[in-house]
Amino acid sequence: MMRQIRTIIALALVAAFVLNNLGCGAPKLKEEEIIGKWVAIKKTTMGGGREIGFVIEFFPDKSVSLPSGKGAWSIAKDGRLQVDMGNTTMFGTLEDSRLTINYPDYRGAVIFKRK
């Protein structure tokens, strides 16, 4: 009887683990999905900053042109967009043709659409 209970508990734990991990992880971005010009349509930051409507551009050579200067971009191991500017790293995701780039330390985000 105890052996059957242990088996049932083990199977329930395995099933819970599998079900929990079925939806994990966003699809990995492809470079061609990012390359091009994007215009800011919404800002969720606290405090000042640039107004909506500014443009960023991702180039095939993995450089990016931002209002604050040039940087580099890549696809991180976890599938998110990674943007590096000097000592600052930002991460972004693409969902429903909207690119969301989060500021460092979760101080907000900017949402872009393809221009």
Long-range contacts (C-beta under 8 A, 24 or more apart in sequence): 25-78, 25-79, 26-79, 26-80, 26-93, 26-95, 27-79, 28-75, 28-79, 29-75, 29-79, 29-80, 29-81, 29-93, 29-94, 30-75, 31-60, 31-75, 33-94, 34-58, 34-73, 34-75, 34-81, 34-94, 34-99, 35-59, 35-60, 36-114, 36-115, 37-114, 37-115, 38-99, 38-112, 38-113, 38-114, 38-115, 39-112, 39-113, 39-114, 39-115, 40-110, 40-111, 40-112, 41-98, 41-111, 41-112, 41-113, 42-110, 42-111, 43-108, 43-109, 43-110, 43-111, 44-108, 44-109, 44-110, 44-111, 45-103, 45-107, 45-108, 45-109, 45-110, 46-107, 46-108, 55-115, 56-112
